[in-house]
Amino acid sequence: MESDCRISMTCFRPRVLALHLLFWGLISLRVFGAALLSDEKAPVTGVVSTPCWQVEEFVVSAECAQCNAFQTKTLQACSPTGYVELINCAKSNKDEYKSCRSALMEERLFWKFEGAMIGLTVLFALLVVTRQRSLDRLASEKVRRQIESI
C-alpha cells in the first residue's frame, strides 16, 4: 500500500537532514549577516547634508582611484568600496569625493565568482558520480540476489 506522503523517507535520514540544516543555515547566515552589517554602517550622527552630486549636475575632476591610508581614515566616501573619485558640482562649484567602483575591483570580483562557480561545479559533479556509483552498486546487488534466489 502506497503512502500519500509526497516526501520520501530518505529525506528524514539524519545525514540528509544535517546537510539540509547546514545548507539553509549558511544561506540564512549569509542573508541575515549582510543585513546586520549594513545596519551597523548607518551613520550615527544627527544631521547630515545631502551631497551636492545627488541633487545637481557634476563633472568628474579625478578618475576613480584607490584610497590611500590617510583617505581611508578621513573620507567617509572611501568606506563602501575603497575607491573614490573627485567631482565638481556645477551649480554650487564644490569639490567633493564620491565613492566609485573601479574596473580592477570589478574584474577581481568577477574572477572570484567564476572560481567559486567552477569549484561548485566540480564538487557537485563528484557528488553525482559518487551517488551514481552507489545506486549502480545497489542495483547490481539486487540483481545478484534475484539470480541467487532462482
Stockholm file with secondary structure:
# STOCKHOLM 1.0

chainA/1-150         MESDCRISMTCFRPRVLALHLLFWGLISLRVFGAALLSDEKAPVTGVVSTPCWQVEEFVVSAECAQCNAFQTKTLQACSPTGYVELINCAKSNKDEYKSCRSALMEERLFWKFEGAMIGLTVLFALLVVTRQRSLDRLASEKVRRQIESI
#=GR chainA/1-150 SS CCCSCSSCGGGGSHHHHHHHHHHHHHHHHHHHHHHHHHHHTSCCCSCCCCCHHHHSCEEEEEEEEECCHHHHHHCGGGTTTSEEEEEEETTTCCEEEEECCCHHHHHHHHHHHHHHHHHHHHHHHHHHHHHHHHHHHHHHHHHHHHHHTC
#=GC SS_cons         CCCSCSSCGGGGSHHHHHHHHHHHHHHHHHHHHHHHHHHHTSCCCSCCCCCHHHHSCEEEEEEEEECCHHHHHHCGGGTTTSEEEEEEETTTCCEEEEECCCHHHHHHHHHHHHHHHHHHHHHHHHHHHHHHHHHHHHHHHHHHHHHHTC
//
